[in-house]
Amino acid sequence: MIPTGPDTPDGAFVLVTPADTPTPTSRTPLVHAPRTSDRATTLLVRPDGYVAWASDRPDPAALQTALAR
C-alpha cells in the first residue's frame, strides 16, 4: 500500500522499495515506503499516481537520476 494521509507532504513522490533499501537523499519531497515482500522491484511514483521510474535490480545511480528530473 502506498502511504497517503495527513503526514504525506503535498506533491511528494513515493519510493516503494524492498525493506533493506536505505532512503536516498533527494531535493524532491519524497516518502519512502519500504515493503516486506520478496519482490526486488523498486518504484518511484509521481504525486499524480503514475510510475515515474521502475527497476527490478538495485540501481542507485539511475534512481538518483530519476529523482533529479
PDB file with one MODEL, atoms N, CA, C and O in Angstrom:
MODEL        1
ATOM      1  N   MET A   1       0.842  -1.177   0.000  1.00  0.00           N
ATOM      2  CA  MET A   1       0.000   0.000   0.000  1.00  0.00           C
ATOM      3  C   MET A   1       0.891   1.245   0.000  1.00  0.00           C
ATOM      4  O   MET A   1       1.867   1.319   0.746  1.00  0.00           O
ATOM      5  N   ILE A   2       0.551   2.199  -0.826  1.00  0.00           N
ATOM      6  CA  ILE A   2       1.305   3.439  -0.899  1.00  0.00           C
ATOM      7  C   ILE A   2       0.775   4.389   0.165  1.00  0.00           C
ATOM      8  O   ILE A   2      -0.430   4.627   0.241  1.00  0.00           O
ATOM      9  N   PRO A   3       1.670   4.936   0.990  1.00  0.00           N
ATOM     10  CA  PRO A   3       1.212   5.785   2.086  1.00  0.00           C
ATOM     11  C   PRO A   3       0.654   7.117   1.605  1.00  0.00           C
ATOM     12  O   PRO A   3       1.272   7.810   0.798  1.00  0.00           O
ATOM     13  N   THR A   4      -0.501   7.455   2.104  1.00  0.00           N
ATOM     14  CA  THR A   4      -1.094   8.765   1.882  1.00  0.00           C
ATOM     15  C   THR A   4      -1.749   9.176   3.186  1.00  0.00           C
ATOM     16  O   THR A   4      -1.969   8.347   4.069  1.00  0.00           O
ATOM     17  N   GLY A   5      -2.053  10.431   3.301  1.00  0.00           N
ATOM     18  CA  GLY A   5      -2.712  10.892   4.508  1.00  0.00           C
ATOM     19  C   GLY A   5      -2.114  12.193   4.986  1.00  0.00           C
ATOM     20  O   GLY A   5      -1.349  12.830   4.262  1.00  0.00           O
ATOM     21  N   PRO A   6      -2.453  12.597   6.198  1.00  0.00           N
ATOM     22  CA  PRO A   6      -2.024  13.906   6.683  1.00  0.00           C
ATOM     23  C   PRO A   6      -0.510  14.050   6.833  1.00  0.00           C
ATOM     24  O   PRO A   6       0.001  15.170   6.826  1.00  0.00           O
ATOM     25  N   ASP A   7       0.221  12.931   6.968  1.00  0.00           N
ATOM     26  CA  ASP A   7       1.676  13.013   7.124  1.00  0.00           C
ATOM     27  C   ASP A   7       2.416  12.986   5.797  1.00  0.00           C
ATOM     28  O   ASP A   7       3.639  13.125   5.775  1.00  0.00           O
ATOM     29  N   THR A   8       1.693  12.809   4.672  1.00  0.00           N
ATOM     30  CA  THR A   8       2.317  12.786   3.355  1.00  0.00           C
ATOM     31  C   THR A   8       2.339  14.210   2.814  1.00  0.00           C
ATOM     32  O   THR A   8       1.282  14.821   2.652  1.00  0.00           O
ATOM     33  N   PRO A   9       3.525  14.752   2.531  1.00  0.00           N
ATOM     34  CA  PRO A   9       3.596  16.122   2.025  1.00  0.00           C
ATOM     35  C   PRO A   9       2.917  16.259   0.663  1.00  0.00           C
ATOM     36  O   PRO A   9       3.003  15.354  -0.168  1.00  0.00           O
ATOM     37  N   ASP A  10       2.246  17.382   0.434  1.00  0.00           N
ATOM     38  CA  ASP A  10       1.652  17.641  -0.874  1.00  0.00           C
ATOM     39  C   ASP A  10       2.742  17.626  -1.933  1.00  0.00           C
ATOM     40  O   ASP A  10       3.822  18.180  -1.730  1.00  0.00           O
ATOM     41  N   GLY A  11       2.459  16.997  -3.052  1.00  0.00           N
ATOM     42  CA  GLY A  11       3.413  16.972  -4.151  1.00  0.00           C
ATOM     43  C   GLY A  11       4.572  16.026  -3.941  1.00  0.00           C
ATOM     44  O   GLY A  11       5.564  16.098  -4.666  1.00  0.00           O
ATOM     45  N   ALA A  12       4.469  15.129  -2.954  1.00  0.00           N
ATOM     46  CA  ALA A  12       5.571  14.211  -2.679  1.00  0.00           C
ATOM     47  C   ALA A  12       5.540  13.015  -3.618  1.00  0.00           C
ATOM     48  O   ALA A  12       4.478  12.478  -3.934  1.00  0.00           O
ATOM     49  N   PHE A  13       6.723  12.612  -4.054  1.00  0.00           N
ATOM     50  CA  PHE A  13       6.875  11.353  -4.752  1.00  0.00           C
ATOM     51  C   PHE A  13       6.893  10.252  -3.698  1.00  0.00           C
ATOM     52  O   PHE A  13       7.238  10.504  -2.543  1.00  0.00           O
ATOM     53  N   VAL A  14       6.522   9.028  -4.091  1.00  0.00           N
ATOM     54  CA  VAL A  14       6.578   7.890  -3.182  1.00  0.00           C
ATOM     55  C   VAL A  14       7.562   6.884  -3.760  1.00  0.00           C
ATOM     56  O   VAL A  14       7.449   6.494  -4.923  1.00  0.00           O
ATOM     57  N   LEU A  15       8.513   6.471  -2.959  1.00  0.00           N
ATOM     58  CA  LEU A  15       9.505   5.486  -3.358  1.00  0.00           C
ATOM     59  C   LEU A  15       9.175   4.172  -2.665  1.00  0.00           C
ATOM     60  O   LEU A  15       9.274   4.068  -1.442  1.00  0.00           O
ATOM     61  N   VAL A  16       8.780   3.166  -3.444  1.00  0.00           N
ATOM     62  CA  VAL A  16       8.441   1.845  -2.923  1.00  0.00           C
ATOM     63  C   VAL A  16       9.638   0.942  -3.199  1.00  0.00           C
ATOM     64  O   VAL A  16      10.037   0.761  -4.349  1.00  0.00           O
ATOM     65  N   THR A  17      10.208   0.376  -2.138  1.00  0.00           N
ATOM     66  CA  THR A  17      11.440  -0.402  -2.266  1.00  0.00           C
ATOM     67  C   THR A  17      11.379  -1.673  -1.434  1.00  0.00           C
ATOM     68  O   THR A  17      10.512  -1.818  -0.572  1.00  0.00           O
ATOM     69  N   PRO A  18      12.309  -2.599  -1.694  1.00  0.00           N
ATOM     70  CA  PRO A  18      12.478  -3.711  -0.749  1.00  0.00           C
ATOM     71  C   PRO A  18      12.866  -3.145   0.621  1.00  0.00           C
ATOM     72  O   PRO A  18      13.420  -2.049   0.711  1.00  0.00           O
ATOM     73  N   ALA A  19      12.575  -3.889   1.674  1.00  0.00           N
ATOM     74  CA  ALA A  19      12.750  -3.402   3.042  1.00  0.00           C
ATOM     75  C   ALA A  19      14.179  -3.008   3.387  1.00  0.00           C
ATOM     76  O   ALA A  19      14.386  -2.132   4.227  1.00  0.00           O
ATOM     77  N   ASP A  20      15.165  -3.630   2.762  1.00  0.00           N
ATOM     78  CA  ASP A  20      16.554  -3.360   3.139  1.00  0.00           C
ATOM     79  C   ASP A  20      17.188  -2.199   2.371  1.00  0.00           C
ATOM     80  O   ASP A  20      18.398  -1.992   2.466  1.00  0.00           O
ATOM     81  N   THR A  21      16.405  -1.449   1.623  1.00  0.00           N
ATOM     82  CA  THR A  21      16.914  -0.330   0.830  1.00  0.00           C
ATOM     83  C   THR A  21      16.943   0.943   1.673  1.00  0.00           C
ATOM     84  O   THR A  21      15.923   1.325   2.247  1.00  0.00           O
ATOM     85  N   PRO A  22      18.102   1.607   1.754  1.00  0.00           N
ATOM     86  CA  PRO A  22      18.150   2.859   2.510  1.00  0.00           C
ATOM     87  C   PRO A  22      17.407   3.981   1.773  1.00  0.00           C
ATOM     88  O   PRO A  22      17.279   3.953   0.549  1.00  0.00           O
ATOM     89  N   THR A  23      16.932   4.942   2.517  1.00  0.00           N
ATOM     90  CA  THR A  23      16.253   6.093   1.921  1.00  0.00           C
ATOM     91  C   THR A  23      17.283   6.991   1.239  1.00  0.00           C
ATOM     92  O   THR A  23      18.236   7.439   1.877  1.00  0.00           O
ATOM     93  N   PRO A  24      17.093   7.256  -0.057  1.00  0.00           N
ATOM     94  CA  PRO A  24      18.055   8.123  -0.750  1.00  0.00           C
ATOM     95  C   PRO A  24      17.829   9.586  -0.380  1.00  0.00           C
ATOM     96  O   PRO A  24      16.755   9.967   0.086  1.00  0.00           O
ATOM     97  N   THR A  25      18.853  10.390  -0.596  1.00  0.00           N
ATOM     98  CA  THR A  25      18.694  11.828  -0.401  1.00  0.00           C
ATOM     99  C   THR A  25      18.051  12.411  -1.655  1.00  0.00           C
ATOM    100  O   THR A  25      18.310  11.958  -2.770  1.00  0.00           O
ATOM    101  N   SER A  26      17.218  13.411  -1.456  1.00  0.00           N
ATOM    102  CA  SER A  26      16.503  13.996  -2.583  1.00  0.00           C
ATOM    103  C   SER A  26      16.084  15.415  -2.257  1.00  0.00           C
ATOM    104  O   SER A  26      15.686  15.713  -1.131  1.00  0.00           O
ATOM    105  N   ARG A  27      16.177  16.292  -3.252  1.00  0.00           N
ATOM    106  CA  ARG A  27      15.641  17.649  -3.087  1.00  0.00           C
ATOM    107  C   ARG A  27      14.143  17.666  -3.346  1.00  0.00           C
ATOM    108  O   ARG A  27      13.456  18.623  -2.989  1.00  0.00           O
ATOM    109  N   THR A  28      13.637  16.603  -3.968  1.00  0.00           N
ATOM    110  CA  THR A  28      12.214  16.452  -4.251  1.00  0.00           C
ATOM    111  C   THR A  28      11.534  15.900  -3.003  1.00  0.00           C
ATOM    112  O   THR A  28      12.078  14.997  -2.367  1.00  0.00           O
ATOM    113  N   PRO A  29      10.346  16.420  -2.628  1.00  0.00           N
ATOM    114  CA  PRO A  29       9.632  15.822  -1.493  1.00  0.00           C
ATOM    115  C   PRO A  29       9.433  14.327  -1.762  1.00  0.00           C
ATOM    116  O   PRO A  29       8.927  13.944  -2.817  1.00  0.00           O
ATOM    117  N   LEU A  30       9.832  13.490  -0.807  1.00  0.00           N
ATOM    118  CA  LEU A  30       9.863  12.047  -1.021  1.00  0.00           C
ATOM    119  C   LEU A  30       9.384  11.312   0.219  1.00  0.00           C
ATOM    120  O   LEU A  30       9.816  11.608   1.333  1.00  0.00           O
ATOM    121  N   VAL A  31       8.495  10.359   0.019  1.00  0.00           N
ATOM    122  CA  VAL A  31       8.056   9.463   1.078  1.00  0.00           C
ATOM    123  C   VAL A  31       8.611   8.091   0.726  1.00  0.00           C
ATOM    124  O   VAL A  31       8.336   7.565  -0.353  1.00  0.00           O
ATOM    125  N   HIS A  32       9.391   7.511   1.631  1.00  0.00           N
ATOM    126  CA  HIS A  32       9.968   6.187   1.397  1.00  0.00           C
ATOM    127  C   HIS A  32       9.046   5.147   2.004  1.00  0.00           C
ATOM    128  O   HIS A  32       8.724   5.209   3.190  1.00  0.00           O
ATOM    129  N   ALA A  33       8.618   4.182   1.181  1.00  0.00           N
ATOM    130  CA  ALA A  33       7.696   3.137   1.624  1.00  0.00           C
ATOM    131  C   ALA A  33       8.339   1.766   1.421  1.00  0.00           C
ATOM    132  O   ALA A  33       8.051   1.090   0.433  1.00  0.00           O
ATOM    133  N   PRO A  34       9.215   1.344   2.354  1.00  0.00           N
ATOM    134  CA  PRO A  34       9.811   0.016   2.214  1.00  0.00           C
ATOM    135  C   PRO A  34       8.743  -1.053   2.437  1.00  0.00           C
ATOM    136  O   PRO A  34       7.847  -0.891   3.266  1.00  0.00           O
ATOM    137  N   ARG A  35       8.853  -2.138   1.691  1.00  0.00           N
ATOM    138  CA  ARG A  35       7.865  -3.209   1.849  1.00  0.00           C
ATOM    139  C   ARG A  35       8.571  -4.502   2.234  1.00  0.00           C
ATOM    140  O   ARG A  35       9.773  -4.656   2.014  1.00  0.00           O
ATOM    141  N   THR A  36       7.824  -5.413   2.800  1.00  0.00           N
ATOM    142  CA  THR A  36       8.389  -6.648   3.334  1.00  0.00           C
ATOM    143  C   THR A  36       7.997  -7.857   2.500  1.00  0.00           C
ATOM    144  O   THR A  36       7.636  -8.893   3.058  1.00  0.00           O
ATOM    145  N   SER A  37       8.059  -7.751   1.197  1.00  0.00           N
ATOM    146  CA  SER A  37       7.797  -8.909   0.341  1.00  0.00           C
ATOM    147  C   SER A  37       9.119  -9.379  -0.249  1.00  0.00           C
ATOM    148  O   SER A  37      10.163  -8.767  -0.020  1.00  0.00           O
ATOM    149  N   ASP A  38       9.068 -10.465  -1.006  1.00  0.00           N
ATOM    150  CA  ASP A  38      10.289 -10.980  -1.615  1.00  0.00           C
ATOM    151  C   ASP A  38      10.568 -10.371  -2.988  1.00  0.00           C
ATOM    152  O   ASP A  38      11.519 -10.775  -3.659  1.00  0.00           O
ATOM    153  N   ARG A  39       9.756  -9.410  -3.412  1.00  0.00           N
ATOM    154  CA  ARG A  39       9.976  -8.752  -4.708  1.00  0.00           C
ATOM    155  C   ARG A  39      11.115  -7.758  -4.614  1.00  0.00           C
ATOM    156  O   ARG A  39      11.277  -7.077  -3.601  1.00  0.00           O
ATOM    157  N   ALA A  40      11.899  -7.678  -5.667  1.00  0.00           N
ATOM    158  CA  ALA A  40      13.039  -6.764  -5.698  1.00  0.00           C
ATOM    159  C   ALA A  40      12.724  -5.462  -6.422  1.00  0.00           C
ATOM    160  O   ALA A  40      13.575  -4.575  -6.487  1.00  0.00           O
ATOM    161  N   THR A  41      11.528  -5.331  -6.961  1.00  0.00           N
ATOM    162  CA  THR A  41      11.175  -4.156  -7.752  1.00  0.00           C
ATOM    163  C   THR A  41      11.159  -2.894  -6.901  1.00  0.00           C
ATOM    164  O   THR A  41      10.649  -2.878  -5.780  1.00  0.00           O
ATOM    165  N   THR A  42      11.734  -1.838  -7.469  1.00  0.00           N
ATOM    166  CA  THR A  42      11.687  -0.509  -6.870  1.00  0.00           C
ATOM    167  C   THR A  42      10.860   0.380  -7.783  1.00  0.00           C
ATOM    168  O   THR A  42      11.061   0.387  -8.998  1.00  0.00           O
ATOM    169  N   LEU A  43       9.928   1.133  -7.199  1.00  0.00           N
ATOM    170  CA  LEU A  43       9.066   2.039  -7.959  1.00  0.00           C
ATOM    171  C   LEU A  43       9.191   3.451  -7.417  1.00  0.00           C
ATOM    172  O   LEU A  43       9.241   3.660  -6.205  1.00  0.00           O
ATOM    173  N   LEU A  44       9.240   4.410  -8.316  1.00  0.00           N
ATOM    174  CA  LEU A  44       9.143   5.818  -7.948  1.00  0.00           C
ATOM    175  C   LEU A  44       7.826   6.314  -8.526  1.00  0.00           C
ATOM    176  O   LEU A  44       7.661   6.387  -9.743  1.00  0.00           O
ATOM    177  N   VAL A  45       6.892   6.653  -7.648  1.00  0.00           N
ATOM    178  CA  VAL A  45       5.539   7.031  -8.055  1.00  0.00           C
ATOM    179  C   VAL A  45       5.379   8.543  -7.937  1.00  0.00           C
ATOM    180  O   VAL A  45       5.648   9.131  -6.889  1.00  0.00           O
ATOM    181  N   ARG A  46       4.936   9.160  -9.032  1.00  0.00           N
ATOM    182  CA  ARG A  46       4.721  10.610  -9.049  1.00  0.00           C
ATOM    183  C   ARG A  46       3.531  10.972  -8.167  1.00  0.00           C
ATOM    184  O   ARG A  46       2.729  10.102  -7.828  1.00  0.00           O
ATOM    185  N   PRO A  47       3.406  12.237  -7.794  1.00  0.00           N
ATOM    186  CA  PRO A  47       2.270  12.667  -6.970  1.00  0.00           C
ATOM    187  C   PRO A  47       0.909  12.411  -7.623  1.00  0.00           C
ATOM    188  O   PRO A  47      -0.092  12.275  -6.919  1.00  0.00           O
ATOM    189  N   ASP A  48       0.859  12.345  -8.965  1.00  0.00           N
ATOM    190  CA  ASP A  48      -0.415  12.085  -9.635  1.00  0.00           C
ATOM    191  C   ASP A  48      -0.709  10.592  -9.783  1.00  0.00           C
ATOM    192  O   ASP A  48      -1.708  10.220 -10.400  1.00  0.00           O
ATOM    193  N   GLY A  49       0.153   9.731  -9.223  1.00  0.00           N
ATOM    194  CA  GLY A  49      -0.100   8.298  -9.219  1.00  0.00           C
ATOM    195  C   GLY A  49       0.559   7.511 -10.343  1.00  0.00           C
ATOM    196  O   GLY A  49       0.518   6.281 -10.339  1.00  0.00           O
ATOM    197  N   TYR A  50       1.158   8.189 -11.291  1.00  0.00           N
ATOM    198  CA  TYR A  50       1.845   7.492 -12.380  1.00  0.00           C
ATOM    199  C   TYR A  50       3.234   7.053 -11.925  1.00  0.00           C
ATOM    200  O   TYR A  50       3.882   7.727 -11.124  1.00  0.00           O
ATOM    201  N   VAL A  51       3.679   5.912 -12.450  1.00  0.00           N
ATOM    202  CA  VAL A  51       5.023   5.429 -12.142  1.00  0.00           C
ATOM    203  C   VAL A  51       6.026   6.226 -12.976  1.00  0.00           C
ATOM    204  O   VAL A  51       5.960   6.227 -14.205  1.00  0.00           O
ATOM    205  N   ALA A  52       6.950   6.899 -12.302  1.00  0.00           N
ATOM    206  CA  ALA A  52       7.950   7.708 -12.984  1.00  0.00           C
ATOM    207  C   ALA A  52       9.186   6.895 -13.331  1.00  0.00           C
ATOM    208  O   ALA A  52       9.886   7.207 -14.294  1.00  0.00           O
ATOM    209  N   TRP A  53       9.458   5.851 -12.550  1.00  0.00           N
ATOM    210  CA  TRP A  53      10.651   5.039 -12.761  1.00  0.00           C
ATOM    211  C   TRP A  53      10.451   3.706 -12.053  1.00  0.00           C
ATOM    212  O   TRP A  53       9.814   3.646 -11.002  1.00  0.00           O
ATOM    213  N   ALA A  54      10.995   2.638 -12.631  1.00  0.00           N
ATOM    214  CA  ALA A  54      10.914   1.311 -12.014  1.00  0.00           C
ATOM    215  C   ALA A  54      12.149   0.509 -12.391  1.00  0.00           C
ATOM    216  O   ALA A  54      12.737   0.709 -13.454  1.00  0.00           O
ATOM    217  N   SER A  55      12.532  -0.400 -11.505  1.00  0.00           N
ATOM    218  CA  SER A  55      13.677  -1.267 -11.778  1.00  0.00           C
ATOM    219  C   SER A  55      13.522  -2.553 -10.987  1.00  0.00           C
ATOM    220  O   SER A  55      13.041  -2.545  -9.854  1.00  0.00           O
ATOM    221  N   ASP A  56      13.938  -3.667 -11.599  1.00  0.00           N
ATOM    222  CA  ASP A  56      13.946  -4.953 -10.900  1.00  0.00           C
ATOM    223  C   ASP A  56      15.299  -5.262 -10.271  1.00  0.00           C
ATOM    224  O   ASP A  56      15.459  -6.283  -9.603  1.00  0.00           O
ATOM    225  N   ARG A  57      16.274  -4.376 -10.487  1.00  0.00           N
ATOM    226  CA  ARG A  57      17.615  -4.549  -9.926  1.00  0.00           C
ATOM    227  C   ARG A  57      17.998  -3.287  -9.171  1.00  0.00           C
ATOM    228  O   ARG A  57      17.594  -2.191  -9.558  1.00  0.00           O
ATOM    229  N   PRO A  58      18.763  -3.422  -8.109  1.00  0.00           N
ATOM    230  CA  PRO A  58      19.228  -2.220  -7.415  1.00  0.00           C
ATOM    231  C   PRO A  58      20.066  -1.360  -8.365  1.00  0.00           C
ATOM    232  O   PRO A  58      21.036  -1.839  -8.953  1.00  0.00           O
ATOM    233  N   ASP A  59      19.691  -0.112  -8.507  1.00  0.00           N
ATOM    234  CA  ASP A  59      20.425   0.796  -9.390  1.00  0.00           C
ATOM    235  C   ASP A  59      20.371   2.204  -8.796  1.00  0.00           C
ATOM    236  O   ASP A  59      19.625   3.057  -9.279  1.00  0.00           O
ATOM    237  N   PRO A  60      21.166   2.445  -7.744  1.00  0.00           N
ATOM    238  CA  PRO A  60      21.119   3.745  -7.067  1.00  0.00           C
ATOM    239  C   PRO A  60      21.397   4.928  -7.992  1.00  0.00           C
ATOM    240  O   PRO A  60      20.792   5.986  -7.823  1.00  0.00           O
ATOM    241  N   ALA A  61      22.297   4.775  -8.964  1.00  0.00           N
ATOM    242  CA  ALA A  61      22.615   5.885  -9.867  1.00  0.00           C
ATOM    243  C   ALA A  61      21.414   6.247 -10.738  1.00  0.00           C
ATOM    244  O   ALA A  61      21.122   7.428 -10.925  1.00  0.00           O
ATOM    245  N   ALA A  62      20.724   5.256 -11.264  1.00  0.00           N
ATOM    246  CA  ALA A  62      19.546   5.518 -12.089  1.00  0.00           C
ATOM    247  C   ALA A  62      18.421   6.131 -11.252  1.00  0.00           C
ATOM    248  O   ALA A  62      17.696   7.007 -11.723  1.00  0.00           O
ATOM    249  N   LEU A  63      18.283   5.669 -10.024  1.00  0.00           N
ATOM    250  CA  LEU A  63      17.268   6.250  -9.138  1.00  0.00           C
ATOM    251  C   LEU A  63      17.578   7.705  -8.843  1.00  0.00           C
ATOM    252  O   LEU A  63      16.678   8.544  -8.874  1.00  0.00           O
ATOM    253  N   GLN A  64      18.831   8.021  -8.559  1.00  0.00           N
ATOM    254  CA  GLN A  64      19.210   9.421  -8.318  1.00  0.00           C
ATOM    255  C   GLN A  64      18.939  10.280  -9.550  1.00  0.00           C
ATOM    256  O   GLN A  64      18.505  11.424  -9.417  1.00  0.00           O
ATOM    257  N   THR A  65      19.184   9.754 -10.729  1.00  0.00           N
ATOM    258  CA  THR A  65      18.891  10.485 -11.970  1.00  0.00           C
ATOM    259  C   THR A  65      17.396  10.744 -12.079  1.00  0.00           C
ATOM    260  O   THR A  65      16.987  11.852 -12.427  1.00  0.00           O
ATOM    261  N   ALA A  66      16.569   9.739 -11.786  1.00  0.00           N
ATOM    262  CA  ALA A  66      15.120   9.911 -11.858  1.00  0.00           C
ATOM    263  C   ALA A  66      14.634  10.940 -10.834  1.00  0.00           C
ATOM    264  O   ALA A  66      13.733  11.726 -11.124  1.00  0.00           O
ATOM    265  N   LEU A  67      15.221  10.936  -9.653  1.00  0.00           N
ATOM    266  CA  LEU A  67      14.826  11.902  -8.624  1.00  0.00           C
ATOM    267  C   LEU A  67      15.226  13.323  -8.994  1.00  0.00           C
ATOM    268  O   LEU A  67      14.583  14.282  -8.566  1.00  0.00           O
ATOM    269  N   ALA A  68      16.273  13.464  -9.776  1.00  0.00           N
ATOM    270  CA  ALA A  68      16.764  14.791 -10.145  1.00  0.00           C
ATOM    271  C   ALA A  68      15.970  15.417 -11.285  1.00  0.00           C
ATOM    272  O   ALA A  68      16.113  16.613 -11.539  1.00  0.00           O
ATOM    273  N   ARG A  69      15.149  14.656 -11.969  1.00  0.00           N
ATOM    274  CA  ARG A  69      14.375  15.187 -13.102  1.00  0.00           C
ATOM    275  C   ARG A  69      13.285  16.102 -12.647  1.00  0.00           C
ATOM    276  O   ARG A  69      12.542  16.634 -13.471  1.00  0.00           O
TER     277      ARG A  69
ENDMDL
END
